[in-house]
Structure formats: structure tokens, C-alpha cells
């Protein structure tokens, strides 16, 4: 994997003319409510429908139905198949799958994102986690649990559990203080999402900052080290799920090139209360990193 080098880009990137024209045709075609209803009817019917069946289902005339079918077919949303004297209409899966991509492109979500925060505090040192750090790491984990925003865990996992779970080369701690009095004030670690070979480059991120040290840029220093090391190791996707209430963590990850994938509603229950999480991910090929 090649890490992208910084590129000189216009202050306001412009969508290419050809892409803009294609997406405009798509959105214009779907600006008519009957076409949206028609496309939905076809997309949710395995094997498609005949024009006659669509006419009856939507309660419109056959000429009106044929007109809207043709408009949707012209931009690629529908496929038409002659069956004797009738026409069967099926959805074009490739075109429909591209619709969310078009929306993301127009909203700028597919543009290269920042690699990692640059404004990290000078008095924070990030180094590889060592055996002597385990007491501090587990203490900070407990402080995160106490916030009610960092994790669904209610007790700190054992050292053996965490040691088995985390990737050996992707464990980092942040320190502050002078040479004679260093204090571990945060940590980050990556865990493999699967043992299957096809997911070898996908890892899940955890970042915790000690109580009394939050808001000082320690998270920025940790996530910067995390993503630079992950890129160097050819990890192509980093992901994590963050409680929707934890806006600070979401903003931190966005600053490191993560993007929001979606909301996982009622994903876990803690103390009889259901919680949602924001699923976010960082693709190494969609961020601009220093060489």
C-alpha cells in the first residue's frame, strides 16, 4: 500500500463536470413522486413487474406508467425485458447501489480527508506500551467506564484478556511530566475484527484518556500515532463504535480521517437502558498523509 503524499488542492474542490451531470440526471429523474413510488415497487418485487401490473398497483394510466418507466430506464435505474407482447421491468442493481455513492460525492464525503491532527501538545510523549504500564492502563480504563460514555463494559477486563485481544505492535501510551516524573495519562490500542485472512487489514480502535487530563490534546497525540502506525503497517481500515452522546470522541476521530458510516440503533442495553452508537471508519486510501 502506498501512503498518499500531500497534494496541492484548490481551497474549494469542484466536482468534475461529467460526474455532476450524471448525478444531476439521477436526482432530477427522482424529483417526480410517481417515479419514486414506481422505482420502490419494482425494487421490492423479486423478479420485477410487468408494465400492466405496475399500472394497476400504482393506480395510474398505462401511458403514464410507460412514460415514467422509460424515464427511469433512460438514466439506468430500471431494466426492460420484452416478454411476448408485454414488457417486464426490473431494477438495475448496479445503478441503485451507486445512488448512495452519488449522494456522498455531492456532499463531499468522498474527498480526501485529513490524515491526523497536527496540533498535538508538545509536552505529551507517545511511546509503545510496555509491561510496566498495565496498572496505569487498567486504571484509565476504569476511569473511562465511570464516565458512562466510553464503553458498554461495566468492569475492567483482565490484563490477560486485553493482552490476547490487542495487536502487539499497535499499543501506545501517552506520557506527561519531566524526565524524572513521567505519568501515563492515556492509551490507545487496536484489535483485529476477525481471524479470517480477508479481514487481516481491518482493526478496531480504542482510545482512553485519564480523568483530569481530558481536553488537553492527549487524545490527538494518541490518535495521530495510532493512524500513522496503522498506515505504515498496511492496515487498510480502522473502525470503532462510539456512543452517540460522546461528541468529543466522534470529533477526535473525524479529525484523524474517520468518517461516519451510520447509526446503530438500540445496539446494547446497560442498566435497563438501550443505547445507540455511531459506527465510524477510516480508510487508508481516502486520507492524505505525510510521506
C-alpha positions in Angstrom: 0.0 0.0 0.0 1.3 3.4 -0.9 0.6 6.2 1.6 -0.6 9.3 -0.3 1.6 12.3 -0.2 0.3 15.8 0.4 -1.3 17.4 -2.7 -1.9 21.0 -3.5 -5.6 21.3 -3.9 -8.0 24.2 -4.5 -9.5 25.8 -1.4 -12.9 24.7 -2.7 -12.7 21.4 -4.6 -15.1 21.3 -7.5 -17.0 18.2 -8.6 -16.0 17.2 -12.2 -18.5 18.3 -14.9 -19.2 14.7 -16.1 -19.9 13.4 -12.6 -22.1 16.5 -11.8 -24.1 16.0 -15.0 -24.7 12.3 -14.3 -25.8 12.9 -10.7 -28.0 15.7 -11.7 -29.8 13.4 -14.1 -30.3 10.9 -11.4 -31.7 13.4 -8.9 -33.8 15.1 -11.5 -35.4 11.8 -12.5 -36.3 11.1 -8.9 -37.8 14.5 -8.3 -41.2 13.2 -9.5 -43.1 11.3 -6.7 -44.7 8.8 -9.0 -41.3 7.7 -10.3 -40.1 7.2 -6.7 -43.2 5.1 -6.0 -42.6 3.1 -9.2 -39.0 2.5 -8.5 -39.8 1.4 -5.0 -42.4 -1.0 -6.2 -40.0 -2.6 -8.7 -37.1 -2.7 -6.3 -39.1 -4.5 -3.7 -40.6 -7.1 -6.0 -38.2 -10.1 -6.8 -38.2 -10.7 -10.5 -39.7 -7.4 -11.3 -43.2 -6.4 -12.6 -44.9 -6.0 -16.0 -45.9 -2.6 -17.0 -49.5 -3.7 -16.8 -49.0 -4.9 -13.2 -47.3 -1.6 -12.3 -50.2 0.3 -13.8 -52.7 -1.5 -11.6 -50.5 -1.3 -8.5 -49.9 2.5 -8.7 -53.4 3.4 -9.9 -52.2 5.3 -12.9 -52.9 5.0 -16.7 -50.8 2.7 -18.8 -49.5 5.6 -20.8 -48.4 7.5 -17.7 -46.8 4.3 -16.3 -44.9 3.7 -19.6 -43.7 7.3 -19.6 -42.2 7.1 -16.1 -40.7 3.6 -16.7 -38.9 5.0 -19.8 -37.6 8.0 -17.9 -36.2 5.7 -15.1 -34.8 3.3 -17.7 -33.1 6.1 -19.6 -30.9 7.1 -16.6 -30.3 3.5 -15.7 -32.4 2.8 -12.7 -34.6 0.2 -14.4 -34.0 -2.5 -17.0 -36.7 -3.5 -19.5 -37.2 -7.0 -20.9 -39.7 -7.9 -23.7 -41.8 -11.0 -22.9 -44.0 -11.6 -25.9 -46.3 -8.6 -26.1 -45.6 -7.3 -22.6 -42.6 -5.6 -21.0 -41.1 -6.8 -17.7 -39.5 -4.1 -15.6 -36.6 -5.0 -13.2 -34.4 -2.8 -11.1 -30.8 -2.2 -12.2 -28.9 -3.2 -9.0 -25.7 -1.6 -10.1 -27.3 1.8 -10.6 -29.3 1.7 -7.4 -26.2 0.7 -5.4 -24.4 3.7 -6.8 -27.1 6.2 -5.6 -25.7 6.5 -2.0 -22.2 6.9 -3.6 -23.6 9.8 -5.6 -25.0 11.5 -2.5 -21.8 11.1 -0.7 -19.8 12.6 -3.6 -22.1 15.6 -3.9 -21.9 16.2 -0.1 -18.1 16.0 -0.2 -17.8 12.8 1.9 -15.6 11.1 -0.6 -13.0 13.8 -0.8 -9.6 13.0 0.7 -9.8 13.6 4.5 -7.1 14.7 6.9 -4.7 12.1 8.0 -4.4 13.0 11.6 -4.4 16.0 14.0 -1.4 18.3 13.5 -1.8 20.5 16.6 -0.7 18.0 19.2 0.7 19.3 22.5 4.5 19.5 22.7 4.5 18.2 26.3 2.9 14.9 25.5 5.1 11.9 24.6 3.6 8.8 22.9 5.5 5.6 23.1 4.9 1.9 22.7 3.1 0.3 25.6 5.3 -1.7 28.0 4.5 -4.4 30.6 5.1 -1.8 33.4 2.2 0.3 32.0 -0.5 -2.3 32.7 -1.6 -0.9 36.1 -2.0 2.6 34.6 -3.7 1.3 31.5 -6.3 -0.6 33.5 -6.8 2.3 35.9 -7.5 4.7 33.0 -9.9 2.1 31.5 -11.8 2.1 34.8 -12.0 5.9 34.7 -13.4 5.7 31.2 -16.1 3.2 32.4 -17.0 5.6 35.2 -17.9 8.3 32.6 -20.7 6.2 31.1 -19.7 7.4 27.7 -16.6 5.4 26.8 -17.7 1.8 26.7 -20.5 -0.7 27.5 -18.1 -2.5 29.8 -19.0 -2.3 33.4 -15.8 -3.9 34.7 -12.2 -3.6 33.5 -11.1 -6.6 31.5 -8.2 -8.5 32.9 -4.7 -7.9 31.7 -4.7 -11.4 30.1 -7.9 -10.6 28.2 -6.6 -7.3 26.9 -3.2 -8.8 26.1 -4.8 -11.5 24.0 -7.2 -9.1 22.3 -4.9 -6.3 21.2 -2.5 -6.3 18.3 1.1 -6.4 19.7 2.5 -3.7 17.5 -0.4 -1.2 17.9 -0.5 -0.4 21.6 0.6 3.1 22.7 0.6 5.2 25.8 0.8 8.9 26.3 3.0 10.4 29.0 3.4 13.8 30.5 5.8 15.2 33.1 9.6 15.7 33.3 12.3 13.1 32.8 12.2 12.1 36.5 8.5 12.0 36.9 6.7 10.6 33.9 2.9 9.8 34.2 0.9 7.7 31.8 -2.2 9.8 31.0 -3.8 7.9 28.1 -3.6 4.9 25.9 -4.7 3.5 22.5 -4.8 0.0 21.1 -6.1 -1.8 18.0 -7.8 -5.1 18.0 -8.4 -7.4 14.9 -12.0 -7.5 13.9 -11.8 -11.1 12.6 -9.4 -14.0 12.4 -10.3 -14.5 8.8 -7.5 -13.7 6.3 -9.6 -11.5 4.2 -10.0 -9.1 7.2 -6.3 -9.0 8.0 -6.1 -5.3 7.4 -9.1 -4.3 9.4 -8.8 -3.3 13.1 -10.9 -1.8 15.8 -9.7 1.2 17.7 -9.9 2.1 21.4 -8.6 5.3 22.9 -8.8 6.3 26.6 -7.6 9.5 28.4 -7.1 9.7 32.1 -9.5 11.6 34.3 -8.2 15.1 34.9 -6.3 15.2 31.7 -9.1 15.3 29.1 -9.4 18.3 26.8 -5.6 18.9 26.7 -4.9 17.3 23.3 -3.7 13.9 24.7 -6.3 12.1 22.5 -5.0 14.0 19.5 -1.4 12.8 20.2 -2.6 9.2 20.7 -4.8 9.0 17.6 -2.0 10.6 15.5 0.4 7.8 16.5 -2.3 5.2 16.0 -3.2 6.1 12.4 0.4 6.7 11.3 1.5 3.3 12.6 -1.6 1.6 11.1 -0.8 3.1 7.7 2.8 2.1 7.9 1.6 -1.5 8.7 -0.7 -1.6 5.7 -3.9 -1.7 7.8 -6.5 -0.6 5.3 -9.4 0.1 7.6 -9.7 1.2 11.2 -13.2 1.3 12.8 -14.8 1.9 16.1 -18.3 2.4 17.6 -18.8 5.4 19.8 -21.8 6.2 22.0 -23.9 8.9 20.3 -23.5 11.1 23.4 -19.7 11.1 23.2 -19.4 14.0 20.8 -15.8 14.7 21.8 -14.6 11.3 20.8 -16.6 11.5 17.5 -14.9 14.9 16.7 -11.5 13.5 17.6 -11.9 10.6 15.2 -13.2 12.8 12.4 -10.0 14.9 12.8 -8.0 11.8 12.1 -9.7 10.9 8.8 -12.5 8.7 10.1 -16.0 9.1 8.6 -19.4 8.3 9.9 -20.8 5.1 8.4 -24.1 5.1 10.2 -26.1 4.9 13.5 -26.6 1.5 15.1 -29.8 1.9 17.0 -30.5 0.2 20.3 -27.3 -1.8 19.9 -26.7 -2.5 23.6 -28.6 -2.4 26.8 -26.9 -1.2 30.1 -28.8 -0.9 33.4 -32.1 -1.4 31.6 -31.4 1.4 29.1 -30.9 1.0 25.4 -28.1 2.9 23.8 -27.2 3.8 20.2 -23.7 4.0 18.7 -22.1 5.8 15.8 -20.2 3.4 13.6 -17.2 5.2 12.1 -14.3 4.1 10.0 -11.0 5.3 8.4 -9.9 4.0 5.0 -6.2 4.4 4.4 -6.9 5.2 0.7 -9.2 8.1 1.4 -6.8 10.2 3.7 -3.9 12.4 2.8 -0.9 11.6 5.0 2.6 12.9 5.3 5.1 10.8 3.4 
